[in-house]
C-alpha cells in the first residue's frame, strides 16, 4: 500500500512539473509597458549634427500602445491637433523597429533598447535622423 502511494505521488509530481515552461519576455513590453507609454524624442541626430529643437514645446512625443499603434505629437499641438497614427512593429531577429505609413514605411535599426532609452538609426534611408527616445520626464 505504501509503495502504491509513493508511486502515485511520484507520477503526480512528474506530470505536474512536465508542462511548466518559462515564457519568454515579449520585447514589446519595453516600448509600451503592457498598456501605453509616452516617449520623448530627446535627440534628432544627423551624423555629428544635432537637429533637436531647443525648446521643449517644439519637441515630439511618440505614444506607443499595447495595440501596436503609435501616435506622433508635437508637444505644442498636443490637445489641439490630432496626432499622426501609425502602426509599429518590432523584429528582434532583424534588430529593427518600424512604423507603417500610408505612402511608405519608416524602418530603424535598434542601436539600443531598454526601459529608459531607445536609440534608433534609420534603415534603407527611410528617415533622415537617428533618434533617441526617453520616457517622458517629469518637469
N, C-alpha and C positions, 0 to 999 in steps of 0.2 A: 504494500500500500504506500509506504514511504517512497519507494522507488518510482511508482507511478506519479505521485505528487511532484517529485523532483523533476522528472522528465516533462511533465505538463508545464511546470513553471519555466523550465529551460526553453521549451518550444514557444511558449507565450512570450518570453523575453526576447528571443531571437527574431520572432516575426514582428514584434512591436518596434524593434530597432532597425529592421532592414529597410524600411521605406523612408527613413529620415535622410533628407538631403539638405545641404546648406544651399539656399537660393543665392545666386549672385546678385550683387547690388546693381540696381538699374542706374546707369550713369546719368540719366536724365534728372535724377533727384538733385544732383549738384546744381542744375540750372533752375529748376522750378520748385524745389523743396516740397514735393508732393501736393502742391496747391498752386501758388503763383509766387513769383519773386521779381522784384524790381532791381534792375542793374543799371548803373550809371555808366555811360560811355566816358570814361575818365581820360582817355588819350586817343587821339587820331594821328597816327604817325605815317609819314611817307619817307622811308629811309631814315635819315637823321633829323628831318624837319618835323616839327610838332604843329599840327593844324587844329589843335583843340581850342574851342572858344574859351576866352579868359573868364568871362562872366558866367556864373552857374546857370542863369536863366536861359542861356543860349545852348547849353549842353543838351544832349539827347539821353533819353532813358529807353530801355527795352524792358517790357513786362513779359516774362515768359510764364505761360500757363501749363498746367499738367495736361491739358487737352492737345498740347503741341502746337498751340497758336501763340504768336508773339505780336505785341503791339509796340510800335515805334512812336515816340512822342518827343517833341522839343519842349523842355520844361516851361518855357514862356507861354506856350499854347495849350498847356495841359488844362483841361476843363472847358476850353473854349472851342477847340477844333478836335475832331476825331483823330485818333492815331492811325497809322498805316498798319493794317493787319496782314500778317504773313504766317504761313505755317513754317515750322522748322523741323529739322532732323539732326540727329547726332549719330554718327557712324564711327565707332571707336576702332574698327578694323582698318578703316581708311584714314583715321585720325582727322575727321572733318566734322564741321558744324555748318549747316546751310539753311538758307531761307528761300522758300518758293515764292516767286513773284509772278505777276501777270504776264510780263514780257520776257523776263529772264530770271534765273536763279542766281543767288549770291552764295558762293561757297568759300569757306575759310578752312585753313589748316589750323588745328588746335596746337598752339605752341605751349600753352599751359592751361590746366583746368583744375580748379579747386573751389571750395565753398566761398573763398574770399577774393578770388581773382581769376579772370579768364583772359587769356591773350590769344587773339585770332589774327592770323595772317591770311591775306586774300589768296585764293587759288584760281588758276585759269584766267587771271586778270578780270575777275568778276566784280571787283571793288577796288577803289584806289588806295584805301588806307588800311594799315594794321590797326586794330582797335583793342583797347584794354578796357575790360569791364570790371567794375567793382560793385558790390551790393550798395544800394542807395544809402548814403551815410546820414547820420543824424547831424543836424545843423543847429 
